[in-house]
Amino acid sequence: REVVQQITTFDYMDFEDFSDFSERAILEERKGYQDLLKTWVPNPFDKFVEPAEQVRGFLNMLNVICTRKNILEILDFAGLKDELCNSPQEMLRFLAAYQSCEGFTKKEVSVLRSAFKSCEERAHVGPEGRLITPKSLSGGLLRFGGIYFLETWREMKYRQKINQTGVSFYEFLIHARRVRETQLQLVAQAVEKICSSDVRQGLIEELRMLCRPLGFTLQEMEVTEILQEQGLSEPFCLDLAWDFVCHLRSRHGFTKAEKAELLESFHRFQKGGEDELSTVKILELMAWLGLGGCIEKAHEMLRRVDFDNNGVLGENEFLRLMRMQKEQNLETYTLAYCKLHLGDAVTRSRLVAALAECDIFTENQLLEVITLRHGIKTAAVTFGSFAGTSQGPSVRAARTKLPGISWDAWVVVAEEARKMTPIWNRKRACFKEPEVLELKKAFGAEEVPVSDLLWMLLDSGLPLQHADERHRFQEALAEAHRTALDCSMEDDANATTAPTSCASPRSSGTVHFATFLHLIRSYLESIKQKQMQREEAALRSVSFSATEVADFRAIFTSHVVSAHVQARQELQKEPCHPLSFVVRCLATRPRVSCSEVIRMAASIGARIKMSHRSMLRKKIREFSDEKTLIDVEDEEPPDDEFALEDGVDFAGFLQVMQWMSDCNWCNINTAAEELLLNPRSVATGFSRCVSAP
């Protein structure tokens, strides 16, 4: 910048100015190198230093970090392979070779060139050759270095000056080098901190310490597997640390078995040969893994890891997401381990409490299987034995004098419990225990004839009236039978919910209760998928922020509970088989009635007239996916204005809220703002959401 200011005061340079600038810049650079070379000591303390280390020592003076492998290849490229590299002339030759390739190896430059060619091209091609658009720069860096490379670029790109007219290959090379240097500097700083410690740990523990600030909390078995696989056994140093980190990132910190298991789950939800998952499929995948969530959570997950900005979830993005999820899990495991003092002593009830702290709720039988499998001895007391007693876990553990468990052993137990819980739940088609008991009571025997099941489900809402519908029912029954058998083979811990025979319902003429559970689950999932599609479409149509949508979700959920109770009471009045009644109750989707919406508006001071009520009912009917029971043409309201109504689901609720805000229905925006500004009033979540737009 100083050189440019000496040459011209304009924002641009002509050819003569540019030539002058180039000469002065080269002279300034040479002078800087010469000043450094005067202070450089090739062989300190008269000890022989090999060429690669000579070069690394000088690069450190320039604050440049480079691995030994790259230094050796650049020495060969500069014709210094057999030289001592202890003179200024040899060092300048190395620097010239380093600058020509920006510190990358020949193989890396080839990959960088391929990544550059895959980027979107600018129409203008100048003397510097092919140019790519600035927007495609991130995609090129992603193809070269992967997800973690792009994460580093995202953190530093706002400090970089990107040529908006187009990025040449040499500029692309410089950006990639800066990202690589940033990553190397982070690793080098961690290595220096560990090596400068007075008390050195073993190689495994030092690698765990290295990876912690890089976003990987590793267990001993994970470190050991990578060391054995890569054959890394030399003393802890920068080169070993960098190789370890690169391999660790390539597998996202998982063991081979964990990665294969996660990818198997991912591929299970790929449809029609597609390599990536849509938002709805992400929700299904999260439910399969036991993570749950709503459409907003799926959008948030996708936003965090959608590195190629294509709106769908790829394989590597999924693994990165699972790494983030595991890091969150490991943090909660550590907090629970310290809070419950599992290192001092462990009892069954203390183990249950620690798992509950991590939002893991397992069946007693499953936890018994896991603890026996890993040889963890616990007190011979029942689960939850501390309920209603004044004695805490530490007192009971002290009496039994049971040994504690290590952090690694606790993480293994917690991870297996988290992994096995969804498998256990899938055996009963992800129904809760009370729901299974209610269905079992209505189902009757362990097996029933198909003809009897058709009669029992006649009023359930399943399409069974026509011959083609009954044919599809038979196909769904066969698929449910296969799913029940697959789930029973995932783990042998709970064989009671598996079909007793491999014969299909079509050949045997009977339906096992486990098959029936999966049949009803597939029916409910089809309803849920339609609901998710409606919510996704509604989110695209409204202008609310993610926070406001989350607030509206909480408001909607708080008003749904009473509606569910009323819906169940209404269904009880209709004569039908108990099994049809239970299925209809399970299939009832959360809805908020028109009267509930009116109550919300009235609670913040909106003055609602009869014409406003009629207008609201008309809009609710418009935004509902089903026809409501209200005749919007009637000017007279029903006698009981708070009577049960079909109302709207969450997708319709969002659209109604958007309409109320846009048209300022009943002057609701002003009422909400006045409530928020009044220091004596307590603003409700509804008033905050309505006034936000």
N, C-alpha and C positions, 0 to 999 in steps of 0.2 A: 504493500500500500504506500509506503514511504517512497519507493522508487517511482511509482505511478505519479504521485504528487509532484515529484521533481521534474517529470517529463511534461505533464499536461494538467490543466485545470478543468478540462472538459470531461464529460461522462463517456467519451468514446476516444479511440485512437486510430489514426491513419496508419498506413504501412510503415512509414518512416518512424513514427512514434513507437510502433510495436517492435520494430527491429532494435531500436535503442533500448526499449524496455527489456528485451530478451538478453541483450549483451550485459546490461547492468545486473539483471537478476542472476545470471550465471556467475558473474564476478562476485556478487554478494554471497551466493551459495558456496562458491569455492573458498572465499575468505573465511566463512564460518567453519567449514571442514578443516581448513588449515589451522585455525585457532584451536580446534578440538584435538587435532593430531599432535599439537605441541604438548598438550597435557596428557596424552595417552601413553601408558607404559605397557609395551608388548608383553614382557616376561617379568611380572612383579616378583620381587625377592629372588631374582635370578633362578626362578624355577621354569622348567619347560612347560609351555601351555600349548596344547594341540590347536591346529588351525581353526576348527569350528568354535572352540571356546575363546580364541583370540577375537574372532569376529563378533561373537555374542557379547563379549566385554565392551567392545567399541560401540555396538548397537545400543547397549544399555545407556551409554553416555548420551545417545541421541533420543533416549526414551522410546526406543523401538524394541518390541519383544518378538523374537522369531524362534521357531523350533529348530532343533538340531537337524531333522530330516530336510527341512527347507534350506537351511544354511549350506548343507553338504551339496545339494543339487545346484544351488546358485554358484557355489565355488567351482563346480565342474563346468557350469555354463560360462563362467568368467575365465576359464583356463587356469584356475588356481588349485586344482585338485591335489597336486603333488607339491605345492608350495607351503612355506611355513606361515605366511600371512602375518609377518611381524614387522613389515615396513609400511610407511605411509603410501607408497605407490601401489602396493598390493591391496591395501585397504580401500583406496580410491577406485581401483578396478572392481572390487567387490560391490561397492556402493553403486557404481554405474550399472552393473548387472542386476543388482537388487531393484533399482528404480525402473529398469526396462520391463520387469515383470511384476513390479509392485509386491515383491516378496512371495509370490505364489510359485508352486512347482509347475512343470510343463503339463502334467495331467490336470491340475487345477485350472490352468489357463484355458485348456481345451474345453473343460466343463463350463467355464465362465463364458466362453465364446458361443457355445451351444445355447446357454441360457439367454444370452444377449440376442441371438438370432430369433428366439421364440417370442421376444417382446414385440409389441405393436410398433410399427415403423412410422416415422414422420414422413410426410410427403416430400419435404425439402431434404435434399442430400447435398451437403456442402463439401468443402475440400477435406474435412475430417472424416468423410465417408458416411456410412449408414448412421442415422440418428433414430433413437427410440423416444416415445412420449414419456414425459415425467411420471405419468400415472402408472405406466407399465414397469417402472423401475423396481417397485416392490415385488412384483411377480417374478422378475428375472432373478432377484436376490433370493427369493423363496426357492426357485428351481435349483439354484446353485448350492445354497447352504442349508436349506430345510427350515423348519418352523422356528427353531431356537435362534438361528441366524437372523431371521426376519424379526423376531421379537426384539433382538438387540438393535436392529435398524429402526424399528418403530420408536424406541426410546431415544435415539440420537438423531433422527432425521430432521427434527425441527431446528437443530443447531447447524445443519448442513445447508450449504447454498447449492440448490439444484438449478441447472440451466433450464429455464422454462421453454426455450426455443427447441430443445431437443438434447438428448444425452448421447454422447459418442461412446464408443467401446472403451476408450482410455479413461473417460470419466466414470463409466460403469466399473472399470477395474479399480479406480481409486476409491469409490464408495465401498466396494467389497473389501478392499484392504483395510479401510478404517473400521469396518464392522469386525473384521477378524482381529485387528489390533486391540479393539475394546474388549473382545472376549478373552484374548490372551492376557491382557493386563489384569483382568479380574482374577483369572486363574493364578497368574504370577504373584499377585498381592496375597492371595490365600496361601500359596506355597511358602512365600517368604515369612508370613506370620507364623505358620506351623513350624518351619525350620528354625526360626529364631527363638522358639520356646525353650526354656531351661530343661523341661521334662519332655522328652520325646516319647510318643506313643508308638505302637506297632503300625505296620503298613496299613492294615485294614482300618484301624481306628483313625489314622491320619487321612485316609481317603474319605471316610465318612465326614470328618471335620471339614475337608476341602469342599465337599459337595453341598453342605448345608446352606451356605450363603448363596449358592447357585440355584437354589430351589429344589433340592433333592434331599429328603430325609431318608437315608438308606438303612436297611437292616444288614446284619453281618452276612447273611446268606446271599444277598444280592451282590455285595462287594466281592465275595469269594467266587461267585459264579463268573463274574466278568474277568477277574484276575486269571482264573483257570482257562477261560475261553480265549483270552488274548495272550496268555503266556507271559503276563507282566509280573516280574519278581525282583527287578532291580531296586536299588535304594530309592526312597521317595525323592523325586526331583520334578522340575518343570515338565520335562518331556514325558515322563511316566504319567504325571497328573493330567496333561493335555490329552494324551492318548486315551486315558481312562474316561475323561469327561466326554470326549467325542463319541466313544462307544456307548457310554451311558445315555447320551442324548439320542443316539440312533435307536435305542430300544425304550426310550422314555422312562428309564429307571426301573422297568419291570424285569422280572426273571423271564426266561424263555417260556415257561409254563404259563405264567400270568398273561404274557402278551398273546400267546396262542389262544388262551381262553377268552380274552377280551375280543380278539378279532373274530372268533367263532360266533360270539354274541352279535357283533356288528354285522357279519355276513348273513346272519339269520334274518335280518330285517331289510336286506337289499331286495329290491323288486325289479323283475324284468331285466336283469343283467346290469342295472345301474350301479355305478361305483360309489355313489354318495346318497345320503339320506335327507329327505325333506323334514320340515318341522314336525309334521304329524308322526313320521317314522321315528324321529328322535324321541318323542314322547313315549311311543311304544317300547323303544329300546330302554329308556330310563325306567319304565315300569317293570320291564323284564329283569333289569339289574337291581330292582328294589329301591330305586332312588325316588320314584314318583315325581310329582310336580304338575304344573299347569302350563298352558300355552305361553304365558309370559316368561316362565322359567326356561322353557325350551328356546325361546327367542334370545334370552340373556346368555344362555350357554353357547348358542351358535355365534352370538356377537363376540364373545370372548376369544373364540378359536377359529373364526372364519377368516383365515389369513389370506385366502385368494379372493375374498369378497364375492363369491358366487351364490351366496344364500343357501347353500346346502353343506352337509357335514361329510367330509372325506375321512378316509381311514386314518391318516396321520393326525388330522384334527381331532378325531375321536380319541385317539391314544393320548394326545396332549390334554384333552379335557379330563380323561380318566386320571392322568397324573396330577392335575390340579385338584381333582376330587380326593385323590389319595393323600395329598399333602394336607388338605383340610382334615381328613380323617385322622391322620397321624398326629396332628396338633391336638385334636380332641382326645385321642388315646393318651397322649402325654399328660394332659391336664387331669384326666380321670385317674391315671396311674399314680400321680402325685397326691391327688385329693383323697383317694381311698387307701393310700399307703400300701399298695400291692407288693412293693419291694420288701416290706417288713413281714407281712403275713397275709394269707389269702384264705377266705372261706367262700362257700357257695353264695351266700347272701351278699358278701362283699363283691364277688365277681359279677353277680346280677346287677348290683348298684353301679358298678363301673361301666358295664355295658349300657345300662340305661342312660348314663351320663353322655354316652356316645350315640344316643338315639338308636340303639340296637336292642330289640326286644325279641328274645328267642323263646321257643317252647322249652319247658323243663327237660323233656326227653332229649332234645337236640343239644342242649348245653351239656348234659351228662355225657353224650356221645363224644363231643369235642374235647372235654376235659380228660376223659379216659384215653382218647386217641393220642393226646400229647403228654400223658403221664403226669397230669397236674393233680396233686392230692389236695382235697378240700375237706372241711369239717363235715362229718356225717350229720348234717342238719338239713332240713327241707328249705327249698327256695322261699325267700320272703319270711324267714323265721324271726326276723327282728321287728316285724310289724307289731305295733302295740306294746313294745317293751321299751324300757328306759335305757337298756344297755346297748351301747353302740357297737359297731363292727370291731373296733380296736380292742374293746374289753373281751368280747367273745373269742377273738383270735388269740389274745394273750393267754386265755385259759387253756385253749387247745394246743398252743405252742406250735402252730403250723408254720413251715418255712414260707418265705415270700417267693415271688417269681421275678425273673429279670424283665427289663423293658422289652427285649426282643421276643421273649416267650409270650408276654402279654399281647404284643402286637399280632403275633401269629394267631392267638386265640380269638382276638377281636376281629381280625380280618376274615378268619374262617367262619366265625359266627355271622358276620355281615354278608359273606358270600353264600353261606348255607341257608340263611333265612329266606331269601327269595326262592331258592330251590325248594325248600320246605313248603313255602306258600304256594308255589306252582303246582305241587301235588294236589292241593285242594283248590286249584284254579283261582288263587289269590282272593278267596273269600275269607272274611274274618270268622273267628270261631263261633260267635253267636249266629251268624248267617248260615254257616254249615249245619249247625244244630237245627235251625229252623227249617232248612231245606230237607235235612235228613228226616225230621219228624213228619213233614208233609209227603216225602217220597215213600216212606214206609219201609218195605223190605230192602235187602241189600241189592237185589235185582228185581226188575219188573218187566213184563212183556212189552214190546214196542207198541202194540195196539192199546194197551192200558195207559202207557205214557202219553200217547196222542190224545186220548180222552181226558187225561188229567190236565193237559196243557191247552185244552181247547179255548179257554178264556184268558190265557196268559198274555196275549198280545203277539205271540209268535204267528207268522203267516202259515196257517195249516188248513185253510178252508178248501183250496182247490187241489187238483191232482198234481199239477206241476209244483205247487208249494210243498206238498207232502213228499214229492220226489227230492226236492232240494233239502228237505228236513232229513231224509235218509242219508243223503251225502254228508250233511253237517254232522250227523250222528256218527258216521264212519270216521270222519276227520277228528271228532272229539275223542273217539275210542283210541285212535293212533296217538293223539296228544297225551292222553292219560297214560298210555303205555310208555311213551318217551319220558314223561315226567317221573314215572316210577323207576325208570332205569338210571336217572341222573344220580340217585343216591339210594342206598339200600336201607337207610335209617328208618324210613316210614313206609312199610309195605302195605299197611292197612288201608290206604286210600287208593291202591292200585286195582285194576280189574283182575278178577281171579282167573280169567281165561284170555288167551290171545285171539279167540274167535270173535269176529266182528258182530255187531248187533244184527246185521242183515242175515248172517248165516245162523246165528244162535237164536234169534228171535227175542232176545232179552237185552236189557240195558242195565249195566252196572252203575251204582251210584256215582263212582268216580267219573265215568263217561258222561253221566248226566251233568255233573258239576262243570265240566269243560264245555259241554254243549251250551249251557246257560251263559257261561263266561264269554263264549264267542258271540252270542246274541247281544250281550251287554256291551262288548267291545265295538260291535258294529254301530250301536247307538252312540257310544262315546266318540267314535271316529267322526261321525256326522256332526256331533256337537263341537268337536275340535275344529273341524273345517269351517263351521259357522263362526266360531270365535276368531279364527284367523282372518276370515273375510271382514268381520266387524272391526278388528284392530286396524286393518288397512283403511277402513272407511272413516274412522274417527280421528280427531286431532289431539287426543289426550296423550300426555307423556307416559313413559313407563311407570313412573311413580304414581301418577294419578290413576292409571289402570289398576295398579296394585291396591290402591286405596278403595277404588270402586269394587274390586273383588272382595275385599274384607267387609265392606258395607253389604254387598249382595249376600255373602255367606251368612252374616249375622241375622238377616231377615228371612233366610231360607228354612231354618230349623223348624219354626212354628208351621210353616207352609207344608213341610214334609209330614208333620204330625196330622195336620188337617187332611192331607191327601190320603194318608193311611186310613183315617177314620171314614172318609168317603168311600174308599174301596171296600171296606168291611160291610158296607150296606148292600153291595151288589152280590147276589148269590153266585158262587163259583167254587170250584174245587180248591182246597187249601193250597195245593201246589201252584195253581194258577195265581192265587192271591199273593203268595210269597214272591213269585217271579215278577208280577206286575209292580209290587212294591219296590223290588230291586231295580226295575227298569224306569221307575219314576225319576225324571231328571229334575235337578234343582231349578225352581222357578220362583219369581217374586210377583205377587199379584198386583193388580192396578191399585187396590186399596192400600197396599203397603207403600207404593210409590207416593200416593197422596199423603199418607202419614209422614213420610220423610220430608216432603215439601212443606207440610203444615208445621213440622217441628222447628223449621228455621224462620217461620213468620210469613210464609207465602199465603196470600189471600186467594182462595180457590173458589170460583163460582161454578154453577152447574154447567155452563158452556165450556169451562176449562176442563171439567171432569170428562165431558163427552169427547172433547178434543184429545185428551190423554188416552182414553179408551180406544179411540180410533187409531192413534199412533201405536199403541201397544199391540193392537190387532195387526197393524201393518208390519211391525218389526218382529212379530212372532212367527216361528216356523210352522205353527199349527193354527187352525182357526180357533179362536177363543169362544167361550160360551156367552160372551156379551154381545148383544145386538147394538151396534154403534149407532144405528139410525134412531133408536128410541131416545126421545128427549127426556122422558121421565127416568130418573135413576131407580135402581131396584130398591125394594123396601129396606133390605139390610145392605147398606153400602159397603160393609166390611165382610160381606159373604165371600166364600171361597171362589176364586177365579183361576183360570189357567195361567194368566199372566205371561211373563217372558223369561227365557233363560238368560244366562249372563251376556251372550252376544246381543240379544235384543235389548237387555238392560243398558248396555253401553250405548247403543244407538239411540235409545230413549233419552238418556242423559245428554248426549250430544245435541239432540233436537231441542230439549228443554233449554240448554245453554244458548244455542244459536238463535232461537226465536224469542228468548227471554220469557218463557212461559210463566204466566202469573207474576211477572216482574221478579223472577226467582234470583236472578243475578244480583240485583240491588239488595234484596233481602239477605242473601248470603254475605255480601260485602259489609252490610250494616252489622250483622252478627259478629263478623270477624273483627270489626273496628271497635265494637263495644267492649270496653275492658271488664265490665261486670258480667258479661255473658260468657258461657262456656261454648266455644265453637265445636260443632260436631264434625266428624269426618266427612259427612255429606256436604255440609256448608263449605268446607275447605275445597272439596273437589269441584263443586259447581261454580264457585267463584274463581277458580284458577284460570280457566280459559279467558 
